[in-house]
Amino acid sequence: MSKPLFFLLALSAAAFAAPKPMEIYFIDVEGGQATLIVSPSGQSMVIDTGWNGFNNRDADRIAAAAAKSGVKQIDYLLITHYHADHVGGVPQLAAKLPIKNFIDHGPNFEAGHKQADELFNAYTAVRDKGNHLLVKPGDRIPIKGLSVEILTADGNVLSKPLPGAGQPNPYCAPTPRKADDQTENAHSTGSLISYGKFRFLDLGDLTWNKEMDLVCPDNRIGTVDLYLTTHHGLNQSGSPAIVDAIHPRVAIMNNGATKGGNPDAWQVVHDSPGLEGLWQLHTAEAGGAHNVEADMIANLDSKSDVGNWIKVTALPTGEFTVTNGRNGFSKTYTVK
């Protein structure tokens, strides 16, 4: 065999063997949540849709991220809970992209309140046109190429530890419990999304005591590579009992300029053992020194209303790269 031909065949084999990355877009919906996940198989999942109104602002931003990643339909839409900043944008998003499967925890815990009922009814009017998956802890979402495990739903938490987890959690004892939360937040559908060795945790707006139920006295999750700060970095969530136990390598805070990013909650994440990077969707205007360096903040000025995203590209080896959509600044977190 000639050397040029051998070289070309070797290159072709290497290209064929290289794994495709998993992509995650943390989309700025001004203090709500909208996360686009694209499997290496090409299937997509969106977690929450931001707010309704604002001239289709949030739906437009989700659609723009989908177009950038080549997504033409949403295979799975997971609604963590039924608050306006998470479920409000469903009708507007459905008008822009087909949605095949809808995932949620079932009835609205806050039913009987006018705004809550209006939000839920607007959502179910769209949901009923597709396939509905009612989930509980322990269920899996069948996205080709990824493992998506439901950890919390409708006020219930995973009863058995995930493989490799279940160790006693030393961070429980010094963490006090708070008054039980009586809102939809405590019913959030939380998930662990894995691609090979890479693990990403998203618990929606799950609140303090439910987080503790999940990891105390034993940590049923284990450790993760990437953590979306629970509840936008508000101090009703994100206790040391869970944040320190999961030992995230990198955390993304989906705060708004004037929502989330509480200094005490920010400090818990910032100081968590083994953290290599903390990124924010917005500068927290009331946070003062409790903000990361500008290169790692997607939106510096609340008045610009640009809606820059943060993107994560992950490999099954556990290596991943975080990129700031505002300035292109990126950092790769290699396998340890």
Buried (B, 14 or more C-beta within 10 A) or exposed (E): EEEEEEEEEEEEEEEEEEEBBBBBBBBBBBBBBBBBBBBBEBBBBBBBBBBBEBEBBBBBBBBBBBEBBEBEEBBBBBBBBBBBBBBBBBBBBBEBBEBEBBBBBEEBBBEEEEEBBEBBEBBBEBBEEBEEBEBBBBBEBEBEBBBBBBBBBBBBBBEEBBEEBBEEBEBBEEBEEEEEBEBBBBBBBBBBBBBBEBBBBBBBBBBBBBBBBBBBEBBBBBBBBBBBBBBBBBBBBBBBBBBBBBBBBBBBBBBBBEBBBBBEBBEBBBEBEEBEBBBBBBBBBEBEEBBBEEEBBBBBEEEEEEBBBBBBBBBBEBBBBBBBBBBEBEBEBEEE
